[in-house]
Amino acid sequence: MTITTEALTTIELDAANAPIPTLTRHIEAVRNGMKDAPAEVAEHARALLLKLEHLLQQQQAEPATAEASQDFLAPWLTLAEPEQAAA
């Protein structure tokens, strides 16, 4: 399926406030549609992919780690190991 400039514009407008699953579908649709698109449309699609991937990254949180949570504690406090806390 070849994607058109109108379809890309519609995806761009819809993606502004879209949740992660919708952004993921849009990214997949743009990637699949640009395979046999004309050069001008493919260029527009590549630019839109950058924007969609940036929006997707903004909506995803980084996983928390024990080391990161230690930064918010007072230096004299430490986290107990789960086995020791249960005992």
PyMOL Python script that loads the backbone (N, CA, C, O; Angstrom):
from pymol import cmd

cmd.read_pdbstr("""\
ATOM      1  N   MET A   1       0.842  -1.176   0.000  1.00  0.00           N
ATOM      2  CA  MET A   1       0.000   0.000   0.000  1.00  0.00           C
ATOM      3  C   MET A   1       0.891   1.245   0.000  1.00  0.00           C
ATOM      4  O   MET A   1       1.789   1.368   0.833  1.00  0.00           O
ATOM      5  N   THR A   2       0.648   2.139  -0.909  1.00  0.00           N
ATOM      6  CA  THR A   2       1.399   3.384  -0.989  1.00  0.00           C
ATOM      7  C   THR A   2       0.702   4.434  -0.135  1.00  0.00           C
ATOM      8  O   THR A   2      -0.521   4.574  -0.171  1.00  0.00           O
ATOM      9  N   ILE A   3       1.482   5.151   0.614  1.00  0.00           N
ATOM     10  CA  ILE A   3       0.930   6.191   1.482  1.00  0.00           C
ATOM     11  C   ILE A   3       0.948   7.523   0.732  1.00  0.00           C
ATOM     12  O   ILE A   3       1.814   7.759  -0.110  1.00  0.00           O
ATOM     13  N   THR A   4      -0.009   8.383   1.044  1.00  0.00           N
ATOM     14  CA  THR A   4      -0.100   9.679   0.375  1.00  0.00           C
ATOM     15  C   THR A   4       0.248  10.802   1.344  1.00  0.00           C
ATOM     16  O   THR A   4       0.307  10.595   2.556  1.00  0.00           O
ATOM     17  N   THR A   5       0.475  11.975   0.804  1.00  0.00           N
ATOM     18  CA  THR A   5       0.768  13.148   1.630  1.00  0.00           C
ATOM     19  C   THR A   5      -0.423  13.465   2.534  1.00  0.00           C
ATOM     20  O   THR A   5      -0.243  13.863   3.685  1.00  0.00           O
ATOM     21  N   GLU A   6      -1.635  13.289   2.013  1.00  0.00           N
ATOM     22  CA  GLU A   6      -2.832  13.551   2.818  1.00  0.00           C
ATOM     23  C   GLU A   6      -2.907  12.597   4.006  1.00  0.00           C
ATOM     24  O   GLU A   6      -3.263  13.003   5.112  1.00  0.00           O
ATOM     25  N   ALA A   7      -2.572  11.328   3.773  1.00  0.00           N
ATOM     26  CA  ALA A   7      -2.579  10.350   4.867  1.00  0.00           C
ATOM     27  C   ALA A   7      -1.524  10.696   5.915  1.00  0.00           C
ATOM     28  O   ALA A   7      -1.762  10.569   7.116  1.00  0.00           O
ATOM     29  N   LEU A   8      -0.356  11.136   5.447  1.00  0.00           N
ATOM     30  CA  LEU A   8       0.707  11.526   6.382  1.00  0.00           C
ATOM     31  C   LEU A   8       0.282  12.737   7.217  1.00  0.00           C
ATOM     32  O   LEU A   8       0.551  12.797   8.417  1.00  0.00           O
ATOM     33  N   THR A   9      -0.378  13.691   6.579  1.00  0.00           N
ATOM     34  CA  THR A   9      -0.850  14.875   7.298  1.00  0.00           C
ATOM     35  C   THR A   9      -1.893  14.489   8.336  1.00  0.00           C
ATOM     36  O   THR A   9      -1.882  15.008   9.452  1.00  0.00           O
ATOM     37  N   THR A  10      -2.786  13.587   7.977  1.00  0.00           N
ATOM     38  CA  THR A  10      -3.808  13.118   8.915  1.00  0.00           C
ATOM     39  C   THR A  10      -3.168  12.407  10.095  1.00  0.00           C
ATOM     40  O   THR A  10      -3.569  12.620  11.239  1.00  0.00           O
ATOM     41  N   ILE A  11      -2.178  11.564   9.831  1.00  0.00           N
ATOM     42  CA  ILE A  11      -1.470  10.859  10.907  1.00  0.00           C
ATOM     43  C   ILE A  11      -0.771  11.864  11.814  1.00  0.00           C
ATOM     44  O   ILE A  11      -0.803  11.723  13.036  1.00  0.00           O
ATOM     45  N   GLU A  12      -0.147  12.867  11.231  1.00  0.00           N
ATOM     46  CA  GLU A  12       0.564  13.871  12.026  1.00  0.00           C
ATOM     47  C   GLU A  12      -0.391  14.627  12.946  1.00  0.00           C
ATOM     48  O   GLU A  12      -0.072  14.864  14.111  1.00  0.00           O
ATOM     49  N   LEU A  13      -1.543  15.000  12.438  1.00  0.00           N
ATOM     50  CA  LEU A  13      -2.522  15.715  13.266  1.00  0.00           C
ATOM     51  C   LEU A  13      -3.081  14.823  14.366  1.00  0.00           C
ATOM     52  O   LEU A  13      -3.295  15.277  15.490  1.00  0.00           O
ATOM     53  N   ASP A  14      -3.316  13.559  14.046  1.00  0.00           N
ATOM     54  CA  ASP A  14      -3.863  12.627  15.030  1.00  0.00           C
ATOM     55  C   ASP A  14      -2.842  12.274  16.107  1.00  0.00           C
ATOM     56  O   ASP A  14      -3.217  11.984  17.243  1.00  0.00           O
ATOM     57  N   ALA A  15      -1.563  12.297  15.764  1.00  0.00           N
ATOM     58  CA  ALA A  15      -0.517  11.849  16.687  1.00  0.00           C
ATOM     59  C   ALA A  15      -0.213  12.851  17.789  1.00  0.00           C
ATOM     60  O   ALA A  15       0.437  12.498  18.773  1.00  0.00           O
ATOM     61  N   ALA A  16      -0.661  14.075  17.652  1.00  0.00           N
ATOM     62  CA  ALA A  16      -0.314  15.112  18.625  1.00  0.00           C
ATOM     63  C   ALA A  16      -0.681  14.723  20.050  1.00  0.00           C
ATOM     64  O   ALA A  16       0.098  14.965  20.972  1.00  0.00           O
ATOM     65  N   ASN A  17      -1.837  14.134  20.245  1.00  0.00           N
ATOM     66  CA  ASN A  17      -2.286  13.742  21.589  1.00  0.00           C
ATOM     67  C   ASN A  17      -2.597  12.258  21.677  1.00  0.00           C
ATOM     68  O   ASN A  17      -3.378  11.834  22.529  1.00  0.00           O
ATOM     69  N   ALA A  18      -2.000  11.476  20.813  1.00  0.00           N
ATOM     70  CA  ALA A  18      -2.310  10.047  20.744  1.00  0.00           C
ATOM     71  C   ALA A  18      -1.594   9.263  21.846  1.00  0.00           C
ATOM     72  O   ALA A  18      -0.477   9.608  22.233  1.00  0.00           O
ATOM     73  N   PRO A  19      -2.246   8.198  22.353  1.00  0.00           N
ATOM     74  CA  PRO A  19      -1.576   7.324  23.330  1.00  0.00           C
ATOM     75  C   PRO A  19      -0.534   6.437  22.641  1.00  0.00           C
ATOM     76  O   PRO A  19      -0.462   6.387  21.413  1.00  0.00           O
ATOM     77  N   ILE A  20       0.252   5.756  23.428  1.00  0.00           N
ATOM     78  CA  ILE A  20       1.357   4.933  22.916  1.00  0.00           C
ATOM     79  C   ILE A  20       0.904   3.891  21.888  1.00  0.00           C
ATOM     80  O   ILE A  20       1.550   3.766  20.847  1.00  0.00           O
ATOM     81  N   PRO A  21      -0.180   3.134  22.131  1.00  0.00           N
ATOM     82  CA  PRO A  21      -0.564   2.131  21.119  1.00  0.00           C
ATOM     83  C   PRO A  21      -0.901   2.760  19.762  1.00  0.00           C
ATOM     84  O   PRO A  21      -0.586   2.184  18.720  1.00  0.00           O
ATOM     85  N   THR A  22      -1.526   3.916  19.768  1.00  0.00           N
ATOM     86  CA  THR A  22      -1.859   4.589  18.516  1.00  0.00           C
ATOM     87  C   THR A  22      -0.596   5.075  17.824  1.00  0.00           C
ATOM     88  O   THR A  22      -0.467   4.938  16.608  1.00  0.00           O
ATOM     89  N   LEU A  23       0.338   5.640  18.581  1.00  0.00           N
ATOM     90  CA  LEU A  23       1.603   6.077  17.993  1.00  0.00           C
ATOM     91  C   LEU A  23       2.346   4.902  17.365  1.00  0.00           C
ATOM     92  O   LEU A  23       2.911   5.029  16.278  1.00  0.00           O
ATOM     93  N   THR A  24       2.345   3.777  18.039  1.00  0.00           N
ATOM     94  CA  THR A  24       3.017   2.583  17.520  1.00  0.00           C
ATOM     95  C   THR A  24       2.385   2.143  16.203  1.00  0.00           C
ATOM     96  O   THR A  24       3.094   1.788  15.261  1.00  0.00           O
ATOM     97  N   ARG A  25       1.048   2.165  16.133  1.00  0.00           N
ATOM     98  CA  ARG A  25       0.363   1.802  14.888  1.00  0.00           C
ATOM     99  C   ARG A  25       0.675   2.790  13.775  1.00  0.00           C
ATOM    100  O   ARG A  25       0.873   2.390  12.627  1.00  0.00           O
ATOM    101  N   HIS A  26       0.721   4.071  14.103  1.00  0.00           N
ATOM    102  CA  HIS A  26       1.043   5.089  13.105  1.00  0.00           C
ATOM    103  C   HIS A  26       2.465   4.886  12.569  1.00  0.00           C
ATOM    104  O   HIS A  26       2.692   4.975  11.362  1.00  0.00           O
ATOM    105  N   ILE A  27       3.409   4.618  13.454  1.00  0.00           N
ATOM    106  CA  ILE A  27       4.795   4.388  13.029  1.00  0.00           C
ATOM    107  C   ILE A  27       4.870   3.196  12.083  1.00  0.00           C
ATOM    108  O   ILE A  27       5.546   3.250  11.056  1.00  0.00           O
ATOM    109  N   GLU A  28       4.176   2.129  12.434  1.00  0.00           N
ATOM    110  CA  GLU A  28       4.172   0.934  11.584  1.00  0.00           C
ATOM    111  C   GLU A  28       3.522   1.230  10.227  1.00  0.00           C
ATOM    112  O   GLU A  28       4.016   0.775   9.196  1.00  0.00           O
ATOM    113  N   ALA A  29       2.436   1.978  10.219  1.00  0.00           N
ATOM    114  CA  ALA A  29       1.751   2.309   8.965  1.00  0.00           C
ATOM    115  C   ALA A  29       2.635   3.168   8.067  1.00  0.00           C
ATOM    116  O   ALA A  29       2.690   2.950   6.857  1.00  0.00           O
ATOM    117  N   VAL A  30       3.324   4.141   8.654  1.00  0.00           N
ATOM    118  CA  VAL A  30       4.197   5.002   7.857  1.00  0.00           C
ATOM    119  C   VAL A  30       5.365   4.202   7.292  1.00  0.00           C
ATOM    120  O   VAL A  30       5.715   4.364   6.124  1.00  0.00           O
ATOM    121  N   ARG A  31       5.969   3.344   8.103  1.00  0.00           N
ATOM    122  CA  ARG A  31       7.095   2.518   7.618  1.00  0.00           C
ATOM    123  C   ARG A  31       6.656   1.603   6.473  1.00  0.00           C
ATOM    124  O   ARG A  31       7.359   1.471   5.471  1.00  0.00           O
ATOM    125  N   ASN A  32       5.491   0.974   6.630  1.00  0.00           N
ATOM    126  CA  ASN A  32       5.008   0.073   5.582  1.00  0.00           C
ATOM    127  C   ASN A  32       4.613   0.838   4.327  1.00  0.00           C
ATOM    128  O   ASN A  32       4.821   0.348   3.217  1.00  0.00           O
ATOM    129  N   GLY A  33       4.047   2.028   4.483  1.00  0.00           N
ATOM    130  CA  GLY A  33       3.566   2.789   3.343  1.00  0.00           C
ATOM    131  C   GLY A  33       4.647   3.476   2.541  1.00  0.00           C
ATOM    132  O   GLY A  33       4.444   3.775   1.364  1.00  0.00           O
ATOM    133  N   MET A  34       5.784   3.731   3.146  1.00  0.00           N
ATOM    134  CA  MET A  34       6.821   4.474   2.426  1.00  0.00           C
ATOM    135  C   MET A  34       7.717   3.584   1.577  1.00  0.00           C
ATOM    136  O   MET A  34       8.603   4.086   0.885  1.00  0.00           O
ATOM    137  N   LYS A  35       7.505   2.284   1.617  1.00  0.00           N
ATOM    138  CA  LYS A  35       8.365   1.371   0.859  1.00  0.00           C
ATOM    139  C   LYS A  35       8.315   1.643  -0.639  1.00  0.00           C
ATOM    140  O   LYS A  35       9.351   1.638  -1.306  1.00  0.00           O
ATOM    141  N   ASP A  36       7.136   1.878  -1.165  1.00  0.00           N
ATOM    142  CA  ASP A  36       7.011   2.120  -2.601  1.00  0.00           C
ATOM    143  C   ASP A  36       6.380   3.481  -2.894  1.00  0.00           C
ATOM    144  O   ASP A  36       5.710   3.663  -3.911  1.00  0.00           O
ATOM    145  N   ALA A  37       6.603   4.424  -1.993  1.00  0.00           N
ATOM    146  CA  ALA A  37       6.066   5.778  -2.171  1.00  0.00           C
ATOM    147  C   ALA A  37       6.990   6.607  -3.056  1.00  0.00           C
ATOM    148  O   ALA A  37       8.189   6.337  -3.126  1.00  0.00           O
ATOM    149  N   PRO A  38       6.438   7.617  -3.733  1.00  0.00           N
ATOM    150  CA  PRO A  38       7.287   8.531  -4.514  1.00  0.00           C
ATOM    151  C   PRO A  38       8.291   9.244  -3.602  1.00  0.00           C
ATOM    152  O   PRO A  38       8.101   9.297  -2.387  1.00  0.00           O
ATOM    153  N   ALA A  39       9.343   9.783  -4.183  1.00  0.00           N
ATOM    154  CA  ALA A  39      10.441  10.376  -3.414  1.00  0.00           C
ATOM    155  C   ALA A  39       9.973  11.492  -2.484  1.00  0.00           C
ATOM    156  O   ALA A  39      10.402  11.556  -1.332  1.00  0.00           O
ATOM    157  N   GLU A  40       9.105  12.365  -2.967  1.00  0.00           N
ATOM    158  CA  GLU A  40       8.638  13.484  -2.147  1.00  0.00           C
ATOM    159  C   GLU A  40       7.826  12.995  -0.948  1.00  0.00           C
ATOM    160  O   GLU A  40       7.972  13.505   0.163  1.00  0.00           O
ATOM    161  N   VAL A  41       6.980  12.014  -1.185  1.00  0.00           N
ATOM    162  CA  VAL A  41       6.163  11.457  -0.100  1.00  0.00           C
ATOM    163  C   VAL A  41       7.049  10.677   0.871  1.00  0.00           C
ATOM    164  O   VAL A  41       6.827  10.728   2.081  1.00  0.00           O
ATOM    165  N   ALA A  42       8.037   9.965   0.364  1.00  0.00           N
ATOM    166  CA  ALA A  42       8.955   9.212   1.223  1.00  0.00           C
ATOM    167  C   ALA A  42       9.750  10.147   2.121  1.00  0.00           C
ATOM    168  O   ALA A  42      10.007   9.826   3.281  1.00  0.00           O
ATOM    169  N   GLU A  43      10.138  11.300   1.593  1.00  0.00           N
ATOM    170  CA  GLU A  43      10.855  12.282   2.407  1.00  0.00           C
ATOM    171  C   GLU A  43       9.964  12.810   3.528  1.00  0.00           C
ATOM    172  O   GLU A  43      10.404  12.946   4.669  1.00  0.00           O
ATOM    173  N   HIS A  44       8.715  13.105   3.194  1.00  0.00           N
ATOM    174  CA  HIS A  44       7.744  13.545   4.200  1.00  0.00           C
ATOM    175  C   HIS A  44       7.551  12.446   5.252  1.00  0.00           C
ATOM    176  O   HIS A  44       7.468  12.731   6.447  1.00  0.00           O
ATOM    177  N   ALA A  45       7.482  11.202   4.804  1.00  0.00           N
ATOM    178  CA  ALA A  45       7.285  10.073   5.716  1.00  0.00           C
ATOM    179  C   ALA A  45       8.482   9.915   6.665  1.00  0.00           C
ATOM    180  O   ALA A  45       8.294   9.649   7.852  1.00  0.00           O
ATOM    181  N   ARG A  46       9.694  10.075   6.159  1.00  0.00           N
ATOM    182  CA  ARG A  46      10.879   9.975   7.028  1.00  0.00           C
ATOM    183  C   ARG A  46      10.867  11.066   8.092  1.00  0.00           C
ATOM    184  O   ARG A  46      11.189  10.810   9.252  1.00  0.00           O
ATOM    185  N   ALA A  47      10.497  12.277   7.698  1.00  0.00           N
ATOM    186  CA  ALA A  47      10.420  13.371   8.672  1.00  0.00           C
ATOM    187  C   ALA A  47       9.336  13.096   9.712  1.00  0.00           C
ATOM    188  O   ALA A  47       9.522  13.362  10.899  1.00  0.00           O
ATOM    189  N   LEU A  48       8.216  12.567   9.263  1.00  0.00           N
ATOM    190  CA  LEU A  48       7.132  12.242  10.193  1.00  0.00           C
ATOM    191  C   LEU A  48       7.538  11.116  11.131  1.00  0.00           C
ATOM    192  O   LEU A  48       7.167  11.122  12.305  1.00  0.00           O
ATOM    193  N   LEU A  49       8.294  10.152  10.628  1.00  0.00           N
ATOM    194  CA  LEU A  49       8.779   9.068  11.501  1.00  0.00           C
ATOM    195  C   LEU A  49       9.640   9.621  12.635  1.00  0.00           C
ATOM    196  O   LEU A  49       9.523   9.177  13.777  1.00  0.00           O
ATOM    197  N   LEU A  50      10.488  10.570  12.331  1.00  0.00           N
ATOM    198  CA  LEU A  50      11.302  11.195  13.383  1.00  0.00           C
ATOM    199  C   LEU A  50      10.411  11.824  14.452  1.00  0.00           C
ATOM    200  O   LEU A  50      10.652  11.671  15.650  1.00  0.00           O
ATOM    201  N   LYS A  51       9.390  12.527  14.002  1.00  0.00           N
ATOM    202  CA  LYS A  51       8.484  13.195  14.926  1.00  0.00           C
ATOM    203  C   LYS A  51       7.704  12.177  15.755  1.00  0.00           C
ATOM    204  O   LYS A  51       7.572  12.335  16.969  1.00  0.00           O
ATOM    205  N   LEU A  52       7.190  11.136  15.108  1.00  0.00           N
ATOM    206  CA  LEU A  52       6.413  10.116  15.827  1.00  0.00           C
ATOM    207  C   LEU A  52       7.273   9.376  16.848  1.00  0.00           C
ATOM    208  O   LEU A  52       6.827   9.108  17.964  1.00  0.00           O
ATOM    209  N   GLU A  53       8.506   9.046  16.462  1.00  0.00           N
ATOM    210  CA  GLU A  53       9.394   8.343  17.391  1.00  0.00           C
ATOM    211  C   GLU A  53       9.758   9.240  18.576  1.00  0.00           C
ATOM    212  O   GLU A  53       9.905   8.758  19.700  1.00  0.00           O
ATOM    213  N   HIS A  54       9.903  10.528  18.328  1.00  0.00           N
ATOM    214  CA  HIS A  54      10.173  11.462  19.415  1.00  0.00           C
ATOM    215  C   HIS A  54       8.970  11.544  20.361  1.00  0.00           C
ATOM    216  O   HIS A  54       9.142  11.532  21.579  1.00  0.00           O
ATOM    217  N   LEU A  55       7.767  11.627  19.816  1.00  0.00           N
ATOM    218  CA  LEU A  55       6.557  11.651  20.650  1.00  0.00           C
ATOM    219  C   LEU A  55       6.437  10.365  21.469  1.00  0.00           C
ATOM    220  O   LEU A  55       6.050  10.397  22.637  1.00  0.00           O
ATOM    221  N   LEU A  56       6.771   9.244  20.851  1.00  0.00           N
ATOM    222  CA  LEU A  56       6.709   7.955  21.548  1.00  0.00           C
ATOM    223  C   LEU A  56       7.697   7.922  22.714  1.00  0.00           C
ATOM    224  O   LEU A  56       7.356   7.463  23.804  1.00  0.00           O
ATOM    225  N   GLN A  57       8.917   8.408  22.487  1.00  0.00           N
ATOM    226  CA  GLN A  57       9.916   8.442  23.566  1.00  0.00           C
ATOM    227  C   GLN A  57       9.489   9.350  24.705  1.00  0.00           C
ATOM    228  O   GLN A  57       9.738   9.044  25.871  1.00  0.00           O
ATOM    229  N   GLN A  58       8.849  10.464  24.377  1.00  0.00           N
ATOM    230  CA  GLN A  58       8.404  11.395  25.412  1.00  0.00           C
ATOM    231  C   GLN A  58       7.349  10.774  26.323  1.00  0.00           C
ATOM    232  O   GLN A  58       7.255  11.129  27.498  1.00  0.00           O
ATOM    233  N   GLN A  59       6.558   9.851  25.786  1.00  0.00           N
ATOM    234  CA  GLN A  59       5.477   9.266  26.568  1.00  0.00           C
ATOM    235  C   GLN A  59       5.914   8.056  27.380  1.00  0.00           C
ATOM    236  O   GLN A  59       5.171   7.601  28.250  1.00  0.00           O
ATOM    237  N   GLN A  60       7.084   7.534  27.119  1.00  0.00           N
ATOM    238  CA  GLN A  60       7.551   6.352  27.832  1.00  0.00           C
ATOM    239  C   GLN A  60       8.452   6.768  28.986  1.00  0.00           C
ATOM    240  O   GLN A  60       9.347   7.598  28.833  1.00  0.00           O
ATOM    241  N   ALA A  61       8.193   6.172  30.136  1.00  0.00           N
ATOM    242  CA  ALA A  61       9.000   6.452  31.320  1.00  0.00           C
ATOM    243  C   ALA A  61      10.174   5.476  31.388  1.00  0.00           C
ATOM    244  O   ALA A  61      10.075   4.331  30.947  1.00  0.00           O
ATOM    245  N   GLU A  62      11.269   5.945  31.943  1.00  0.00           N
ATOM    246  CA  GLU A  62      12.417   5.064  32.147  1.00  0.00           C
ATOM    247  C   GLU A  62      12.132   4.162  33.344  1.00  0.00           C
ATOM    248  O   GLU A  62      11.560   4.618  34.334  1.00  0.00           O
ATOM    249  N   PRO A  63      12.519   2.894  33.270  1.00  0.00           N
ATOM    250  CA  PRO A  63      12.298   2.003  34.410  1.00  0.00           C
ATOM    251  C   PRO A  63      13.111   2.446  35.629  1.00  0.00           C
ATOM    252  O   PRO A  63      14.253   2.886  35.498  1.00  0.00           O
ATOM    253  N   ALA A  64      12.522   2.326  36.790  1.00  0.00           N
ATOM    254  CA  ALA A  64      13.205   2.712  38.023  1.00  0.00           C
ATOM    255  C   ALA A  64      14.189   1.616  38.437  1.00  0.00           C
ATOM    256  O   ALA A  64      13.934   0.428  38.241  1.00  0.00           O
ATOM    257  N   THR A  65      15.304   2.034  39.005  1.00  0.00           N
ATOM    258  CA  THR A  65      16.288   1.089  39.522  1.00  0.00           C
ATOM    259  C   THR A  65      16.548   1.411  40.990  1.00  0.00           C
ATOM    260  O   THR A  65      16.258   2.513  41.457  1.00  0.00           O
ATOM    261  N   ALA A  66      17.089   0.453  41.698  1.00  0.00           N
ATOM    262  CA  ALA A  66      17.388   0.672  43.110  1.00  0.00           C
ATOM    263  C   ALA A  66      18.440   1.767  43.274  1.00  0.00           C
ATOM    264  O   ALA A  66      18.395   2.540  44.231  1.00  0.00           O
ATOM    265  N   GLU A  67      19.381   1.827  42.342  1.00  0.00           N
ATOM    266  CA  GLU A  67      20.424   2.842  42.428  1.00  0.00           C
ATOM    267  C   GLU A  67      19.836   4.242  42.264  1.00  0.00           C
ATOM    268  O   GLU A  67      20.265   5.184  42.930  1.00  0.00           O
ATOM    269  N   ALA A  68      18.868   4.371  41.388  1.00  0.00           N
ATOM    270  CA  ALA A  68      18.255   5.681  41.158  1.00  0.00           C
ATOM    271  C   ALA A  68      17.445   6.124  42.373  1.00  0.00           C
ATOM    272  O   ALA A  68      17.430   7.309  42.706  1.00  0.00           O
ATOM    273  N   SER A  69      16.777   5.194  43.033  1.00  0.00           N
ATOM    274  CA  SER A  69      15.985   5.570  44.201  1.00  0.00           C
ATOM    275  C   SER A  69      16.882   5.973  45.365  1.00  0.00           C
ATOM    276  O   SER A  69      16.458   6.744  46.226  1.00  0.00           O
ATOM    277  N   GLN A  70      18.098   5.473  45.407  1.00  0.00           N
ATOM    278  CA  GLN A  70      19.038   5.822  46.460  1.00  0.00           C
ATOM    279  C   GLN A  70      19.385   7.317  46.420  1.00  0.00           C
ATOM    280  O   GLN A  70      19.715   7.899  47.453  1.00  0.00           O
ATOM    281  N   ASP A  71      19.314   7.931  45.258  1.00  0.00           N
ATOM    282  CA  ASP A  71      19.636   9.346  45.120  1.00  0.00           C
ATOM    283  C   ASP A  71      18.700  10.237  45.928  1.00  0.00           C
ATOM    284  O   ASP A  71      19.070  11.352  46.296  1.00  0.00           O
ATOM    285  N   PHE A  72      17.506   9.761  46.203  1.00  0.00           N
ATOM    286  CA  PHE A  72      16.516  10.588  46.875  1.00  0.00           C
ATOM    287  C   PHE A  72      16.508  10.387  48.391  1.00  0.00           C
ATOM    288  O   PHE A  72      15.791  11.092  49.101  1.00  0.00           O
ATOM    289  N   LEU A  73      17.285   9.446  48.888  1.00  0.00           N
ATOM    290  CA  LEU A  73      17.356   9.204  50.320  1.00  0.00           C
ATOM    291  C   LEU A  73      18.458  10.050  50.937  1.00  0.00           C
ATOM    292  O   LEU A  73      19.390  10.481  50.258  1.00  0.00           O
ATOM    293  N   ALA A  74      18.334  10.272  52.210  1.00  0.00           N
ATOM    294  CA  ALA A  74      19.407  10.946  52.933  1.00  0.00           C
ATOM    295  C   ALA A  74      20.636  10.031  52.900  1.00  0.00           C
ATOM    296  O   ALA A  74      20.483   8.809  52.894  1.00  0.00           O
ATOM    297  N   PRO A  75      21.833  10.583  52.880  1.00  0.00           N
ATOM    298  CA  PRO A  75      23.041   9.763  52.748  1.00  0.00           C
ATOM    299  C   PRO A  75      23.193   8.714  53.843  1.00  0.00           C
ATOM    300  O   PRO A  75      23.823   7.680  53.620  1.00  0.00           O
ATOM    301  N   TRP A  76      22.632   8.960  55.011  1.00  0.00           N
ATOM    302  CA  TRP A  76      22.810   8.009  56.109  1.00  0.00           C
ATOM    303  C   TRP A  76      21.757   6.904  56.086  1.00  0.00           C
ATOM    304  O   TRP A  76      21.837   5.983  56.899  1.00  0.00           O
ATOM    305  N   LEU A  77      20.770   6.960  55.186  1.00  0.00           N
ATOM    306  CA  LEU A  77      19.762   5.919  55.073  1.00  0.00           C
ATOM    307  C   LEU A  77      20.110   4.974  53.934  1.00  0.00           C
ATOM    308  O   LEU A  77      20.642   5.402  52.910  1.00  0.00           O
ATOM    309  N   THR A  78      19.812   3.694  54.108  1.00  0.00           N
ATOM    310  CA  THR A  78      20.018   2.709  53.048  1.00  0.00           C
ATOM    311  C   THR A  78      18.757   1.882  52.914  1.00  0.00           C
ATOM    312  O   THR A  78      17.969   1.775  53.854  1.00  0.00           O
ATOM    313  N   LEU A  79      18.574   1.308  51.764  1.00  0.00           N
ATOM    314  CA  LEU A  79      17.427   0.439  51.529  1.00  0.00           C
ATOM    315  C   LEU A  79      17.751  -0.953  52.044  1.00  0.00           C
ATOM    316  O   LEU A  79      18.852  -1.462  51.830  1.00  0.00           O
ATOM    317  N   ALA A  80      16.794  -1.564  52.720  1.00  0.00           N
ATOM    318  CA  ALA A  80      16.982  -2.922  53.208  1.00  0.00           C
ATOM    319  C   ALA A  80      16.773  -3.899  52.056  1.00  0.00           C
ATOM    320  O   ALA A  80      15.964  -3.651  51.161  1.00  0.00           O
ATOM    321  N   GLU A  81      17.492  -4.991  52.082  1.00  0.00           N
ATOM    322  CA  GLU A  81      17.281  -6.041  51.100  1.00  0.00           C
ATOM    323  C   GLU A  81      15.912  -6.674  51.345  1.00  0.00           C
ATOM    324  O   GLU A  81      15.479  -6.741  52.495  1.00  0.00           O
ATOM    325  N   PRO A  82      15.212  -7.143  50.298  1.00  0.00           N
ATOM    326  CA  PRO A  82      13.866  -7.689  50.479  1.00  0.00           C
ATOM    327  C   PRO A  82      13.822  -8.847  51.473  1.00  0.00           C
ATOM    328  O   PRO A  82      12.853  -8.984  52.219  1.00  0.00           O
ATOM    329  N   GLU A  83      14.872  -9.689  51.492  1.00  0.00           N
ATOM    330  CA  GLU A  83      14.876 -10.831  52.424  1.00  0.00           C
ATOM    331  C   GLU A  83      14.950 -10.339  53.876  1.00  0.00           C
ATOM    332  O   GLU A  83      14.297 -10.901  54.755  1.00  0.00           O
ATOM    333  N   GLN A  84      15.743  -9.295  54.124  1.00  0.00           N
ATOM    334  CA  GLN A  84      15.918  -8.779  55.479  1.00  0.00           C
ATOM    335  C   GLN A  84      14.679  -8.016  55.929  1.00  0.00           C
ATOM    336  O   GLN A  84      14.337  -8.037  57.112  1.00  0.00           O
ATOM    337  N   ALA A  85      14.013  -7.353  55.013  1.00  0.00           N
ATOM    338  CA  ALA A  85      12.838  -6.579  55.378  1.00  0.00           C
ATOM    339  C   ALA A  85      11.686  -7.489  55.778  1.00  0.00           C
ATOM    340  O   ALA A  85      10.874  -7.121  56.626  1.00  0.00           O
ATOM    341  N   ALA A  86      11.604  -8.675  55.177  1.00  0.00           N
ATOM    342  CA  ALA A  86      10.518  -9.606  55.484  1.00  0.00           C
ATOM    343  C   ALA A  86      10.732 -10.282  56.831  1.00  0.00           C
ATOM    344  O   ALA A  86       9.765 -10.718  57.456  1.00  0.00           O
ATOM    345  N   ALA A  87      11.956 -10.377  57.285  1.00  0.00           N
ATOM    346  CA  ALA A  87      12.255 -11.104  58.516  1.00  0.00           C
ATOM    347  C   ALA A  87      11.894 -10.303  59.751  1.00  0.00           C
ATOM    348  O   ALA A  87      12.085 -10.775  60.871  1.00  0.00           O
TER     349      ALA A  87
END
""", "prot")
cmd.dss("prot")
cmd.show_as("cartoon", "prot")
cmd.util.cbc("prot")
cmd.orient("prot")
